[in-house]
Structure formats: C-alpha cells, structure tokens
Amino acid sequence: MRKTTRTEDKMATRKILTAGKLPSAAVVKRLQRFWSRQRNTLELLLPREWPEKNGVIHWRLRGGGSSLHGQVNELNEIPGLSAMTHVQVWTPPSETLLTRATLPTRSRAKIQQALPYALEEQLVGEPDQLHFAYRILENNNIAVAVTAKDRLRAWVSRLADYGLKSSSICPATLALPHDNASWTLAFRENEIWVRTGIASGFAVLRRANIPPSQLTMALQEARTNQNAPSSLTVLQPPHGFVKNIWSTALELPVQPQQQDFWTDAHDVVPAINLLQGSFAPSSQLRELAPALRPAGVMLAILLAGSLCFDLWEYWHLKRTNENLRQEMTGLFRKSFPDAVIQNPALQMSRLLGEMQNKSGGTSSTDLLPLLGNVAPVIQATAQIKLRGMQYSDSRLTLDVTLPDFQAMESVKNAIIARGIQVEVVGANSTATGIEGRLRLGQPARAGT
C-alpha cells in the first residue's frame, strides 16, 4: 500500500472540513496522522454560559503551515480531537475582569497575598471565591485577571471530560490583535470586545450602533492618564456601522477593517494564563523539569539573595517602627500629660474624638451628614437599587445596581451637584444591568 504524502493528507483534510458532514473512522485516522505531523495548536473559543448550557464552540488549528477552522456544538465533533496534545482555550471576556495593580514587590508569594487587598475596591464578590492570575510588567505594575474559581473549575473539568488538558486558558479579549498605538474593537453577537493594551481590555453589551458609554469613559480616563490611543481599529464592523458617527462621538480616528480576528488572525500568544496557582497543570511541570534545572539553580541563588534582603529590610523597618513609636509617645505625652500611656495611637484618636463630641462640632464627612445629602438622590432615582453600604475613614461606599452606564453617570452628577465628591471605583456589566460601587468623600471642589 502506498504511503500518502503530507501534501495529500493536507488536501484531504481541507476537503473533509468543507464537506459539511462528520468524517468516518478511517478519515478521522487520516486526520490524526496529518495533525500529529504538524505540531499544531488547537484553539477553542468557548461560548458564554458554557458548559452549563450548550452553545456554538469555535475552533481553529494553527501552526505547521496549516490554518483550519470551524464550529461545533460539542467538542467531540471536532475531527481528530484525540490527537490534540497542545490546546489553547479562549474564554468569554465577560467572565474575567482585566485590571492593573501597583505593588512594591516582585515576589510571587507576596503578590498572591497582596492582590485581593490591592483590588478590593474593584471586586464584586468575596475574594476567597475569586482566582487571581497576573503578569508582571515594568515599573512595579502588574496586569491582573480575576475570575470566579467555580467558573474556571467548570471549564477545566468539562475539558477533561473530553480528554483535553489545556496548556493555557485566557480571556478572549486578549485574542484580538494588539497595537501599541491603537485600541482594537470587535463585535461578537450581543457584545463588544475591546482590547486596550497587551494585557488589558473589557467587554460591554451591544445596545445600538453607537459607541457604548463604557468605551467613552475608558477613553476619557486614558486621556486623563496621558495614555490614550491614537486611533480605534474596528474589526469586521456590522451592518449599520457608521465610521463618522463613532469617530465624532469618541473624538478619535476610527479605522474599520474587514479582518476577522478568529479566522484571519495570525498566531496569538496568550498575554495572561489563568492556569496559575492551584490551577497550574502539574503534569506540564514534570515534563519541563529537566529543562528547568538550570533555572532552578539560578532561582535558588536568587532566593538566598532575596532572603538576605528581606532580613535586612525587616531589621530596617523594625528600627524605623521603634523610632516612630518613640516619637508618637513623646507627642502624646506632650499633648495629654495626665494620661497613662498604653497605646498612644488609639488613645489619641479616642481622646480627640471625645474632645470633638464635647465641643459639639460635626464634619460634612461624618456618616449622618453624608447619608442626609445622598438620600434625596437615591429617592429621586427610581431605577437605582441599593445593595449595600460601608462607612470608614470618613468615606461612604455604596454598592448599587443601575440599568446602564448613563444612569450611573446621572446619579454621580446628581451627588456632585449636592457638594459631595464622588468616585466610581467599580462597574461591571451583568444580565440585569450595571453593578457599580460609588465612593463618597470630601466635599467636591468647584468645577469637579
């Protein structure tokens, strides 16, 4: 029997995938032989609410000179699935929050411990129920991806049911092409995906053929931080998309392209892999162990140096703390000479509070004045739903639910009009509307 050549196998593969029917067992074996030669990567684009609900799963094969793609309702419908050893999974962008944090350390153990606290104001949900994956950038900046542990666990478990062990799982926002000078936007069903950087982006609901308010707010924030893009690239704009309307509304050049990010894009390296920490694939680490031995030796040297530095830092901070405590004790003794010193900071805070209460003085940032100012705004907004509130450090934090970002902006402006400074510290799109967090603090200055 004559052996088939690689070219013949490749041509047969393309005919099978364009025939619109499932291949036979003999054809599947031929596909497996062809794909095993190529060292390809199977990429999967998972639908929203999968695996609880079925949906269209897009797949593509990259590498080895091939570029094949298709869509199925079940993973086992992908021809030659059992031959796939390198699997890259792209997850629904709305299931992962992409953000940034600045931490004065590069220790991975310290980063994992600090991230839940550094991002607490942006999170909707308990930190112990969330999984934090990150990538270290320059200048102590850290790109972070936050996903519910149950969601990530469901993806990994369902893939394992089909015998698939993914090498990486990444939000699909980061599958869009990236350009340092431009943001990239793609329309996907009822959502709009926006990639704003190498490891940043977001997804919003698509309501009309006009720019979403969250995109406008993101551009305003980027301009404030002096890192705004020079243009906006729109991939495969839908029917009814008007370039001039978007360009005028965003005050930014808009460049439509007919390129489809999934079928036409080149190989994309995941900027952040969600498979970190307890979700890291241990089998891959065992396979890479021999190649990682030299790096392990270097890591041991670095750890020894880091330990010495940490000991010096501990000694330095301990000495600084002792000096500050002595200074604080002296200041307390000078201010309250008759008091018995036990905890200077706590005692001074209580004594100052007692003095303020005795004098009858109140502050505009006390709880009752803040509630008195914000209550009329909440009562006047029928669409607002107050989910909770917190008060600390002279600031009142409100967790609210609103139908859209325009309503949140209206509430924010109404509170500012009453002379209160307002900061939107978190806003996520959900099926019921926008879940946001507003922080009220010092009286707003004129023009704020």
N, C-alpha and C positions, 0 to 999 in steps of 0.2 A: 504493500500500500504506500502510495506516495505521500510524503510529509508536506503539509501546507506551509507556505511561507508566511512571514509576518504581514506582508502587504495583503495577501489573500485573506488572512484572518481579519485584518482591519476592515477591508472592503465588505466582508460578510457581516461583520459586526454592525456597520452602518446600515446595511440593508435590513437587518433584523430590527434595529431600533426605530427605523422609519416605517416598518410594515404595519404598525398599529395592532399587533397581536402578541400574545405571550409565546416565547420560543419553546421548542421541545427540549427533552432532556439531552439529546445529542447536541443541539445547538448551544444549550447552556454550558456543556462541557467545552465546546469550542470557544465560547466567550471567556470561560475561566482560564483556558490556556493562553488566549491572547492577552487578557488583562494581567495575568501573572507575569508576562514578559515585560510589561510596560513600567512596572513600579509606579502605578498611578495612585492618586489620592481620590477617594470617593468623598464628595462633599454633599451634605444634606442640609436643606433649608426647611426647618420644621414649621408647621402652621401654628397659629395661636390656639391655646387650649388643648394642644396635643400633649400627652396621649389620652387624656380623659375623653376627648371627642375626636373622631376621625376627621381628617382634612387632607387637602392635597399636599403631598410631600414632594418638593422639587429636589432633583439630584443632578449632579454633573460629575464627569470624570476628567481630571486634569493631569497633565504630565505625560512623558513618553511620546510626545508628538501628537497625542490624541486630544480631542475636545468633543466629548459626547455629553448629552444632557437629556432629561426627560422629566416626567412627573408621574407619580403613582399615589394610590390611596393607602396601600400597605407596603411596608419595607420589603417584605418577601417577594414583591412583584418586580423588584429591580433585578434584571438578568445578571447572573454570576455573582450574587451577593456574598456567597460563602467564600469567594476568592479574595475578598477585600481585607487587607491587613492594615491599611492606613486610612482612617476615617476621620474627616473633619466635619463638625456639626455647627451649623449657624442657627441660633435660637431666636424666637420672637423678640424684637427690641423692647417692646413694652413690658417685658418680664424682668428687665435688668436696668438699674439706674447707673448711668455712667457719670462720674463726677471726679473731682480732684481734691487732694488734701496736701497740706504742707506740714511735714514733721521733721524735727531736727535730729533725725537718726536714719541710718541705713540698715540697721539690724532688723532682720526679717521677724524675729520673735517679738521685738518691741513694736514693730509696725502692726503686726496682727493684734497685739493687745491694745494699741492706741487708736486704731481706725474706728471702732464702734463709738468711742467717745468724741473723736475729732469730727465725725459726721453725724452726730446725734441729732442735730437740728434739721438735717435734710431727710431723715429716715421716717418712714411711715410704717410702724411695726416694731416689735421687740427685737433688740439687737441679737439676742441669743437664738432667734429664729431665722436670722439672715446669714448668708455666706458672703465673705469679703474676699474678692480676688483683686490683685493690684499689679502694677508695673511701675518700677522706679524710673523717674525722669530726672532731668537736670535740676539743679538749684533746690534740692530737698523737696521737689514736687513729686507727687505720687498720683498716678492715674488709677482710679478705683472702679470696680464693677461690683454692684451689690445685687444679689439675687436671693430669693427665698430658698432656704435649704430644702423644703419639701418639693419645690418645683424642680430644682436641679437633681434631686434624688429620683424623681419620677422619670426625667429624661434618661438618666444613666441606666435605671432599672429596665425601662422599656427597650432601649437599645440592646442591652444584654440579653433580653428575651430572644432577639434575632441573631445572637452570636456576634454582636458588634461591640468592640471596645474602642471608643473614640480616642484619638490622640490629643484632641483639643475640642473644647466647646466654647463658642464665642458669640456675643450678641451680633445679629445680622446687620446692625447699623455699621459695624466696622468692616463689613464686606463690600461697602461702597468704595469706589475709587477715592484716593486721598491726594489732595494737592495743598501744599503749604499755604498758597496764596488764595485759595478758594474753598468755599464750603460746597458739599455735594448733596443733592436732594433727589429722592426717588419716590414715586407714587406706588404704593403697594396696597391694592384692594381699598379698604376704607381708612388707610393710614398714610402718613407722610413720614419718611425716614430722612433724617438729616445727619450727615457726618461733618463735625466741626473741627476735628483735629485727628492726630494719629491714634488717639485712644479716647475720643470724646464724641458725643452725639446724643440725639434724643429722637423720640417718635411721638407724633401727635395725631389726633383724629382728623380726618379729612372731611370738612363740612361744606366747603364751597370752593370754586375756582379762584380763590383769593388767598393771599398769604395768611397762615394761621397766626393768631396773636402771640403764641409762644415763640415762634420764629422771630417776630418783630422784637419781642422783649429780649431774646437772646442776642440779637444784633445790637440793640441799644447797650446791653451790658458789655458786649465785646468792644464797642466803641468807647465806652467809659474806661475800660481797662487797656485801651490802645492796642488791641489785638484783633481788630475787626478784619474780615476777609475783604479782598479787593473785588470779588465777584461771587456769583452764585451759579453753580453748574446744575442744571436740571436734566436728569436722565429720562428719556422717553416720556415727555410731557403728555398728559391725556388730552382727549378732545375737549375743546373749550378753554384750553390754557392760553392766556394772552400774555405774551412776554412783557409788553409795555406796562400793563397793569401791575404786574409783580415788581418790575423794576422801579416804577414810580412809588409804589407803596413801601418798598424796602429801602429806597434811596441807594440802590446798588445795581450794578450791571448784572443782567441775567443772561446766561448762555445756555439755551436748550440744545440737547444732543439726543440723537436717536439711538445711542448706545444703550443696551440693556445690561445692567450691572451683573446679572446672573449668567446669561448665555454668551455675552460678548467680552466680558472682563477677562484679564489675564490672571495668573495665579495670585492669590491674595494671602498674605501671611497674617494669621490672627494677631491683633495687637495686644489682646489680653486673653489668657486662657483661664476659663472658670475652674478648670480642674486643678485646684491648688489645695493645700492643707489636707483635710481629711478626705477630699475627693480626688487627690492625685493618684494616678494609676501606678500601683506598686510594681506591677509586672514590668512596666517600661523601665523603672529604676533598676530592676535586677538585670535587664538586658543591657543597660548602659553602664553598669557598674565597672567593667574592665576599662572602658574609655574614660571613666570619671576618676580613676585612681590618682592620676597626676593632679587633677583639680582638687581632689580630697586632701592631698599633702599641702597644697597651697592654702586650702581653706583652714587646715589645722594651724598653719603658721599665722594666718590672719586672725583666727580665733584667739590664739595666745596673745597676739598684739592687742586685740580688742579687749581681752580680759585685763591686761595691764593698764590700758587706757581707762577702762571702767573703774578700776580700783583707784586710780589717780583722781578721776572725776568724782568718785564717791567721797574721797578724802577732802577734795576741794570744796564740794557742796556742803559737807558736814561742817567744815570750818566756817564757811560763809553763813550757814544757818546759825551757828553759835554766835557769830558777831552780830547778826541781825536780831537775834533774840535778846542779847545784852542791850543793844540799842533800844529795842522796843520796851524792855523792862525799865530802862532809865527814863524813857519818855513817859511811861505810865506812872512811875514813882513821882516824876515832876508834876504831872497833871493831877494825880489823885494821891497826895502824900499820906492820907489817913487809911487808905485801903490796904488789905492784906493781899499780897501778890501770889496768885496761883497759876492762872492762865491769862497773861496780860492782854492778848488779842481779844479773847472772849469777854473778859471783864470790861475792857474799854468799850467794846461795842454795846454791851448791856447798859453801862453807865451813861453813855452818850444817848442811848435810846430813852432812858429814864429822864434825862435832862430835857430832851426834846418833848416828851409827853407832858412833863410838868409845865413847860412853857406854853403848851397848847398849840405849838406850831405843826403844820402839816405840809406835805410836799405834793406837787402835782403828779409825782410818780408813785405815790402810795397807792395801795390796791383800790380803796374805795373811790378816790378821785378818778382813777383810770377807768374803773367799771362805770362810774357815772357818766363819763364822757363817751364811752364806746357803746353803751346800752341803747341810746336813741338810734344809732346807725344800724345795729342789729335788728331792732324792732321795725325800722323803716324798710328793711330789705327782706321781702317775703321769701326770696329764693335761697337765703342763706340757712345752713344747718350747722349749729354749733356742736362739735363732737367732744370738746374738752377744753380746759384752760389750765395754765400753770402760772404762778407768780413767784419770781425770785430775782434778787439783785435789782429791785426797782423796775422790773420789766414784766409785762403781762403777755403771755404767749397764748394765742387762740388757735385751736385746730378746727377748721371749718370745711364744709363741703358746698361747692357752688356749681352751677350748670356749666360755666365756661370761664375762660381767662378774662373776657371782657367784664364779666360780673365781678371777678376778683379785683380787677383794676378799679372798678367803680367803687367798691367797698373801701379799698385802700385810699382813694382820693377823698372819699367822704370822711374818713377818720382823720386824714391830714388836715382837712378843712376845719376840723374842731381843735386844731393846735397840738396834735399828737404826732410824734414821729412814728412811722410805720415801716417795717421791713418784711418783705416776703422771703422767708428762709426755706421754703419748700413748696413745690407744686407738682403734683403728678396727675396724669390723665387716667381716669378709670371709666368703667362702663356706665357708671351713674353720674359722672361729671368730673369735676376737679377737686381733689383733696389737697388742701393747702394749709400752710402754717404761717400766721401773721404774728410779728413781734412788735409790741407797743412799748415805747420807752419815753425818753426825754421829750419835752415839747418841741414841735417842729419849728425850725427857723423860717423866717420869711423867705419865700421862693423855693422851699424844699418840696 
